């Protein structure tokens, strides 16, 4: 699934979830090092748990962040699979 994030520097999130686990996460744009680290931390982890952990994360004064947008992408992907 491809998700277009809103309110952040990243431009696109590609995510795949199989059997409830995140099997692929690619992010275009944003803070490259941080997003590489997040990707390594979430791969092969339970999608629902990951979304709960990342949800609501803020970037400075912004009401959202790349991790928050990843949580939104996860929830959307899970909803589409249901």
Backbone as numpy.savetxt, mean C-alpha at the origin, in Angstrom:
# Nx Ny Nz CAx CAy CAz Cx Cy Cz
-3.76 -5.63 -9.34 -4.59 -4.47 -9.34 -3.70 -3.23 -9.34
-4.11 -2.23 -10.06 -3.39 -0.96 -10.08 -4.25 0.09 -9.38
-3.64 0.80 -8.45 -4.31 1.84 -7.67 -3.56 3.15 -7.90
-4.30 4.22 -8.14 -3.70 5.55 -8.29 -3.86 6.29 -6.97
-2.76 6.50 -6.24 -2.85 7.16 -4.93 -3.21 8.64 -5.06
-3.77 9.16 -3.99 -4.19 10.58 -3.96 -3.53 11.29 -2.78
-3.02 12.50 -3.04 -2.47 13.32 -1.97 -1.07 12.99 -1.54
-0.35 12.18 -2.35 1.02 11.79 -2.01 1.92 11.92 -3.23
3.21 11.72 -3.03 4.19 11.84 -4.12 4.17 10.64 -5.06
3.85 9.46 -4.54 3.83 8.28 -5.42 2.70 8.42 -6.43
2.91 7.83 -7.61 1.97 7.99 -8.72 1.14 6.75 -9.00
1.63 5.60 -8.58 0.91 4.36 -8.88 1.34 3.26 -7.92
0.37 2.47 -7.51 0.63 1.31 -6.67 0.08 0.09 -7.39
0.93 -0.91 -7.61 0.48 -2.18 -8.18 0.59 -3.22 -7.08
-0.51 -3.91 -6.85 -0.55 -4.87 -5.75 -1.24 -6.15 -6.18
-0.73 -7.26 -5.68 -1.37 -8.56 -5.89 -1.51 -9.24 -4.53
-2.69 -9.81 -4.32 -2.97 -10.53 -3.08 -3.48 -11.92 -3.46
-2.84 -12.94 -2.91 -3.25 -14.32 -3.16 -3.42 -15.03 -1.82
-4.56 -15.67 -1.65 -4.85 -16.39 -0.41 -4.67 -15.52 0.82
-5.03 -14.25 0.69 -4.95 -13.33 1.82 -3.58 -12.75 2.10
-2.57 -13.13 1.30 -1.20 -12.62 1.49 -0.81 -11.68 0.37
-0.05 -10.65 0.69 0.44 -9.73 -0.32 1.61 -10.41 -1.04
1.44 -10.66 -2.32 2.48 -11.36 -3.08 3.25 -10.43 -4.00
2.73 -9.23 -4.23 3.43 -8.26 -5.07 3.04 -6.86 -4.64
4.02 -5.98 -4.55 3.78 -4.57 -4.27 4.85 -3.77 -5.00
4.42 -2.98 -5.96 5.33 -2.09 -6.69 4.76 -0.68 -6.63
5.62 0.28 -6.33 5.19 1.66 -6.19 6.04 2.54 -7.09
5.38 3.34 -7.91 6.08 4.29 -8.78 6.05 5.66 -8.14
7.20 6.32 -8.11 7.30 7.64 -7.51 7.43 7.54 -6.00
7.45 8.67 -5.36 7.57 8.70 -3.91 9.01 8.58 -3.44
9.20 8.40 -2.17 10.52 8.29 -1.56 11.04 6.87 -1.77
11.90 6.69 -2.73 12.31 5.38 -3.19 12.81 4.46 -2.08
13.71 4.92 -1.26 14.26 4.06 -0.19 13.20 3.64 0.80
12.38 4.57 1.24 11.32 4.24 2.20 10.34 3.23 1.61
9.98 3.44 0.35 9.00 2.55 -0.27 9.58 1.17 -0.56
10.88 1.10 -0.84 11.51 -0.21 -0.98 11.47 -0.96 0.35
11.73 -0.23 1.43 11.69 -0.84 2.76 10.30 -1.32 3.12
9.29 -0.50 2.86 7.92 -0.89 3.15 7.56 -2.14 2.35
7.96 -2.15 1.07 7.66 -3.30 0.22 8.26 -4.58 0.80
9.50 -4.53 1.24 10.13 -5.71 1.83 9.41 -6.16 3.10
8.91 -5.20 3.86 8.24 -5.54 5.12 6.86 -6.16 4.90
6.17 -5.79 3.82 4.80 -6.27 3.66 4.66 -7.50 2.77
5.66 -7.81 1.95 5.53 -8.97 1.08 5.36 -10.26 1.88
4.43 -11.07 1.43 4.10 -12.36 2.04 3.51 -12.23 3.45
2.98 -11.06 3.74 2.30 -10.82 5.02 0.79 -10.81 4.80
0.02 -11.07 5.85 -1.44 -11.01 5.71 -1.90 -9.61 5.29
-2.69 -9.56 4.24 -3.12 -8.28 3.67 -3.97 -7.48 4.66
-4.95 -8.12 5.28 -5.84 -7.40 6.20 -5.05 -6.80 7.37
-4.16 -7.58 7.95 -3.34 -7.10 9.06 -2.46 -5.93 8.62
-1.87 -6.03 7.44 -1.00 -4.97 6.92 -1.79 -3.68 6.71
-2.99 -3.80 6.15 -3.84 -2.62 5.93 -4.16 -1.94 7.26
-4.45 -2.74 8.28 -4.76 -2.17 9.60 -3.55 -1.44 10.18
-2.36 -1.99 9.99 -1.15 -1.37 10.53 -0.81 -0.05 9.83
-1.00 -0.01 8.51 -0.60 1.17 7.73 -1.68 2.25 7.69
-2.92 1.88 7.92 -4.04 2.80 7.84 -3.87 4.01 8.77
-4.11 5.19 8.21 -4.08 6.41 9.02 -2.71 7.03 9.19
-1.67 6.43 8.64 -0.33 7.01 8.72 -0.33 8.34 7.96
0.25 9.36 8.58 0.28 10.69 7.96 1.70 11.04 7.54
1.82 11.91 6.56 3.11 12.43 6.10 3.13 13.93 6.39
3.85 14.31 7.44 3.89 15.72 7.81 2.49 16.22 8.13
2.10 17.34 7.51 0.78 17.92 7.74 -0.29 17.33 6.82
0.10 16.46 5.92 -0.87 15.86 5.00 -1.76 14.88 5.76
-3.01 14.76 5.35 -3.91 13.83 6.02 -3.69 12.37 5.61
-2.75 12.12 4.70 -2.47 10.78 4.22 -0.97 10.62 4.00
-0.56 9.46 3.54 0.85 9.18 3.26 0.89 8.00 2.29
2.08 7.67 1.81 2.19 6.49 0.96 1.76 5.22 1.71
2.17 5.01 2.97 1.68 3.83 3.68 0.14 3.81 3.81
-0.45 4.96 4.07 -1.92 5.05 4.16 -2.55 4.71 2.82
-1.96 5.18 1.73 -2.48 4.88 0.40 -2.30 3.40 0.06
-1.22 2.79 0.53 -1.03 1.35 0.35 -2.16 0.61 1.07
-2.50 1.06 2.27 -3.61 0.44 3.02 -4.91 0.55 2.22
-5.15 1.69 1.61 -6.36 1.86 0.79 -6.34 0.91 -0.40
-5.17 0.77 -1.04 -5.04 -0.14 -2.18 -5.30 -1.58 -1.74
-4.78 -1.97 -0.59 -5.00 -3.33 -0.07 -6.48 -3.56 0.15
-7.14 -2.62 0.84 -8.56 -2.80 1.12 -9.39 -2.87 -0.15
-9.05 -2.06 -1.16 -9.76 -2.09 -2.43 -9.55 -3.43 -3.13
-8.33 -3.91 -3.14 -8.02 -5.19 -3.76 -8.78 -6.32 -3.06
-8.79 -6.31 -1.75 -9.52 -7.33 -0.99 -11.03 -7.26 -1.29
-11.56 -6.05 -1.40 -12.98 -5.89 -1.70 -13.31 -6.41 -3.10
-12.42 -6.18 -4.05 -12.64 -6.67 -5.41 -12.59 -8.20 -5.46
-11.80 -8.81 -4.59 -11.68 -10.27 -4.57 -12.87 -10.94 -3.88
-13.55 -10.17 -3.04 -14.67 -10.75 -2.26 -15.90 -11.01 -3.12
